[in-house]
Amino acid sequence: MTRRMLLLVIAVFASFVEAAAIEDGWGRDVLIEGRPERVAALAPHLVENLFAIGVGDRVVAAVSFTDYPPDARLVPRVGDAFALSWESLTAQRPDLILAWGGSLTPERLSRLEGLGVPVYVSEPRSLADVERELRGLAQALEGDVGVADAFRDRLAALGFGQQERPLQVLPLISGSPLLTLSRDHFVDDLLSRCQAVNPFAKAVGPVVRLSAERLLRSELDLILNLSSAPLPDSLHLPRGVRVADLDPDLFVRPGPRVIEGAEALCGLLQELR
């Protein structure tokens, strides 16, 4: 083998070693070469993930409502998850883009990929998916894998054994109009781990709209208010139902803090049994 050919083989091998493939939430293998230093995280939970695994200093672009941890509020904004400012995004010169699948259309994904950098799509549908995402990002970005380990251990400790009757729990993300979540949302997995069930989870689509009459006729043990405001005083609730106002960010953002929401809910339901 000539010296020139040997150098070529070494260069090809080195480039292969420095590249890491990570499976995203859509089952795509995303090839990340080298060590990304300028990451655009286009959903609040993705920014939380990156700060949690210790690479928050590499986040150069975020979207509206990104507010945790406090240092995340200093990251430049490039619009919101559904309406990006492409000029602002390209100005940040990202070398990796993390996007939320719920905000993507095929056209928007194609445009992101047209920027010439890897695009990772996040769409966790269970708490186990959240742990896998934390682990995959930590491995690909040389972050702290121990965060995923701790999440896994706390997840394994959830619940309190099989119950004869799962409690009927309605998660409301809005009190006016009345909106709940179906089994297509990862909150359904959270409920099941606490031995609870949403009676409206089988409806089509991730978000389900309810009528006031249907709510009143429902047999519920608990309404989990995940909106940013108290339920309307004019809303008539089923007799005897309890309402819990918990921090919505611990339930609707599929990031590292969702395990705190799960633990809080399991503890609350234990008190109701």
N, C-alpha and C positions, 0 to 999 in steps of 0.2 A: 504494500500500500504506500503510495507516494505521500510526502509530507503534506501536500495541499489537500489531498483527499482525507487524510487523518484529521486535519484541522476542521474540515467541513463536517465530518462525523461528530467531532467533539462539540461543535457549535450547535448542531441539530439536537444532540443529546442534552446539552445544557438548557436549550430553550424548552425541551420537553419536561425536564425536571422542574423548571421554574414555573410551569403552568399547572394550575389546579382546576379540576372540574368539580362543580358543585351542582347538585340537582335542585332546581327551584320548585316553587309551589305548583307549577304547571307540568312538572315531570320533565322539564327540559334540562339537558346538561349544559351548564354555562361555564365556558372556559375563561378562567381568570389568570392572566399571565403576570408574573412578577408580584410585586407588592403594591396594590392600589393605595395611593396617597391622597386622592381627591375623590371622595365618594358623595354622590347625590342620593339622598334617602328621601323618597317622595311619598312618605306616609309617616305620621307621628310614631307608630309602633316600631317602624324600622329604625328611626333615630334612637329610640329607647334601646333597641337591641344592640346597636353599635356602641352606645355609651356603656351599656351593661357589660359587654365583653372587653371593654377597655380601649376601644379604638375611636372614641367620640371625637378626638382631636383631628381625625381625618375627614369628618363630615363637612363639606363645603356648601351644601345646598339642602334645604328642607322646604316644607310646605306649611300652609296655614294650620293653626291649632297644634303645632309642635311646641310643647311647653314643659316637657319632662325629659331628663332632669333639668334643673334651672339653667345650667350652662347651654342647654339645647336652644334656649330662647335667643341666644346670640348668633346662631347660625343664619346666614343669609337666606331669605325667602325667595322662592321662584314660582309664586302662585299658590294654587291649592291642588289637591290630588286630582281634581277633575278638570281644572283649567290652568294649565301650566303657562308660564311666560317662557317661551322657547328662547328668546333673546337673553333673558336672565340666566337660564339654565346653561346655555352654551358659554356665557361669559365666565362661568365658574370653572370651565375646563375640566369636567369630571373625567376620571379614568375608569369609573365603575358607577353604574346606575342601579339602584334598588327601587322597584316600583310595586305598588299594591295592585293585585290582580283585579280587585273590585272596581278600580278606576280606569282600567284599560279597555280599549277597543282594539281590534286588529290594526286599524289605521294608526292609532296612537303608539302601539308597540312598535310598528314598523318605523315610525318616525323617530322613536327613541333609538332603535337599533341603527338607524341611518346616521347617528352621530359618531358611529365608528368605535364605540366602546361596549364592553359586555353589559347586558341588561338582565338582572335577576328579578324574577317575578315572585312576590310573596303572596300566598293565599292560604294560611293555615285554616284547616277545617276541624281541628281537634286540639286539645291541650298537648297531646303527644307531638303533633305537627309543630307547635310552638317550640317544644324542646329540640326537635330535629333541626329547626331553622336556626336556633341559637347555636347549636353545635356545628352545623355546616358553615355558618358565617364565621364562627370563631376559628375553625380549622383553615378556611380559605383566606382569612385576613390576618392570621397569626395573632388571634385574640385569646382571651381567657376561656378555655373549654370548661373550666370548673364551674362557670355560671350555669351551663347546661346540665352538668352533673348534679348541682344543688337543686335545680328545677325538677329534674327527674326524681330525686329522692323525696322531695316534698309532694310531688304528684303521686308517688307510690303510697304515701301515707294518708292520702285523702280518704274521706268516707268513714263509715262506721258499720260495715257489714251489711249483708242483704236484709232488707226490711220486708215485712209482709205486704205493705202497701206504700208505694212511692208517693210522696207528697206532691200535690198539684201546685205548681209554681208558674206564675205568668210573668215573664220579663217584659216590661214595657219600656221601649226606647223613646216613646212620646206619649204624653197624656192628652194632647189635642193637636192633631187627630190621634186616635188610639192605634199605636203601632207596636207589634211584637215581632219576635224572630222565629223563623222556622228551623227545622232540623238541618237545613243547609248552612246554618251559622254555627261556629264553634261553641257558642254559649250552650247549645243543646247538649254537647258532650260534657260541658261543665256541670250542667244540671244532673245529668245521669250519674256522674261520679259522686254526687251528693245524695243519690237515691231520690231524685225528684224528676218530674216530667212536666213539660209544657203541654197542656191539652190542645194547643193550636199548632203544634210543631209540624204536623203533617201537611199543612197548607203549602201551596205551590209558591216558590220564590223565597228568597232569603228574608224579606220583610213582609209581614202580614198586617193588613188593616182590619180592625175590628169595629163593630158598631157598639154603641153604648148599651143597646138592648141585649146583644149577645154576651157582653161582659157581665151584665147583671144576672143573666140566667146561668152563668158558669159556676161550677163547684170548684172552689179554689181554697187552698190553705194559705197561700202567700202571694202577694203581688210585689214583684221586685222592680222598684221604680229606678230605671236607668236613664231617665231623662235629666236634663240640667235644671229642672224646676219641679216644685211640688205638684202633685196631681191636682187638677182643677177642683175647687170646692163643689162645683155643680155636678161632678161625676158621681153617679150612684154605683156603689160597690156591692158585691154579693154579701149577704149577712155573715158576720163572723170572720171575714177575711182580714188578714193582717197585711199592712203595707210596710215595706222596708225600703228606706232611702239609703242606698249605698253608692259609693263613688263610681260613676259610670265608666271612668277610665280603667278601672280594675276589671271590667267585664267586656267591654266592647273593643278594646285595643288588644290584639293578640301578641302582646309583648311579654317581657319578663315579669311584670307586675300582675299578670292575670292569675298567677298562682295565689297571690294574696287575696284576690276576689273569691277564688274558689274556696280557700280556707275559711274566709269570713262567712260565706254562704253555708258551707257544711256545718259550721258551728252554730249558725242561726237556726238551721233546720233541725239540728239535734235538740235545741231547746223546745221546738214545737212538738216533738214526738212524745 
